[in-house]
Amino acid sequence: MTYQNILVETSNRISFLTINRPDKRNALNQATRDDIQHALDALEKSTDSRVLVITGAGDKAFIAGADINEFEGRTALMQREAMKGFRVFTAIEEFPKPVIAMINGFCLGGGLELALACDMRIASETAKLGQPEINLGIIPGGGGTQRLTRLVGEGKAMELILTGDAIDAAHAKEIGLVNSVVPAADLRTTVVNLATRIAEKSPVALHMAKDAVKSAARMSLREGLERELDLFCLTFGSEDKAEGVRAFLEKRKADFKGR
Ligand code: COA
């Protein structure tokens, strides 16, 4: 399948979804969101694909936010209507396979919100991250106030959202916004190595683990512990669990099939 604004390629169980509007710093317009929606549908079904990496084309930007051209002339009702349907960041958060944001440059506004919806964030030393919506007289509307606050705490989230200032990758690492920071030249290798290690695990267990960890932000501790217990027991119904336990006892590497 070919798309207008994204590139999708899968090899060795790892899929790369690249936002491909480098001249516009990979800003997310509606057509790009539609492409992402279709790609997520296809990748969810693909048994060849076990880990998804999202990145931006070129060496300047991951994603420089929502396409500001689409905001001009929009009334509140028009914007509400435009955001009524499919929510791309929620779809990424709920995607059943692990998703890694490979942050290769400007990661601003909706770009940071997309990265926050991913499961892990690996940044190049050149990355700049921020929620600059306040400079346009608006606020984050794709989860920035919620997911950022949960990840880095209220004080840091307030600072980023109220000032609109972008921070560098080292600072982002310091506040827990990104998992790790590597030189730009090493970014892809680092992410492929991480994705490869995860892709060897049981897809069933990965899905359950992701669901359980995400439950921490959605539920009370009591509900979250119940959810974890249910998902833990559910993994006992998989062929992968039988294979993982047998492989350990036979002192060999497990070959997980995702069943
Ligand atoms: N929406 C639409 N177009 C965008 C964009 C966005 N969020 N971010 C960048 N672009 C476009 C620019 O308008 C410019 O288009 P043009 O060549 O047709 O004039 C092109 O991308 C290159 O941008 P430019 O500003 O010249 O690049 P830069 O490398 O000097 O700066 C940024 C990059 C990301 C710092 C700067 O473009 C910027 O501040 N973008 C807006 C970020 C933002 O506010 N995002 C939140 C939106 S809610």
Residues whose N, C-alpha, C, O or C-beta is under 5 A from the ligand:
A	BS01	COA	D23 K24 R25 A27 A64 G65 A66 D67 I68 N69 F106 L108 G109 G110 P132 E133
